[in-house]
């Protein structure tokens, strides 16, 4: 399934596309434990996303009008979560760019999600609760990525010296 996302590597990776961290650090028990936790959290994110879609479908089937914002957010968040899972997979393979993107998004998405959740009348209560759960799970991913060990395992690439 991830093979079709490989073109994303070049786009998302930027100038550090080929930079990989040390195998020694990837095989470290703390690194393996962190990525195992990240995968579990992302699996929970997928379940939350699927649950939101199921709730919307059930409500619609029972004659409740489901706003376009609910449909859009449900589908977009599920797509984003699958992309983050891909980034986590590539980071676990040692690609710094994937670690960096995953770390960035785990900091930005909770803020954006919580701010949007506070817009009065945009989402029904159940969707607002889903957004809070999504945000808390994303914060958990960020916490795992920002441990001292993970920052040591994924050092920032050193820029090549010019001339």
Secondary structure, 3 states (H helix, E strand, C coil): CHHHHHHHHHHHHHHHCCCECCHHHHCCHHHHHHHHHHHHHHHHHHHHHHHHHHHHHHHHHCCCCCCHHHHHHHHHHHHHHHHHHHHHHHHHCCEHHHHHHHHHHHHHHHHHHHHHHCCCCCCCHHHHHHHHHHHHHHHHHHHHHCCHHHHHHCCCCCCCCCC
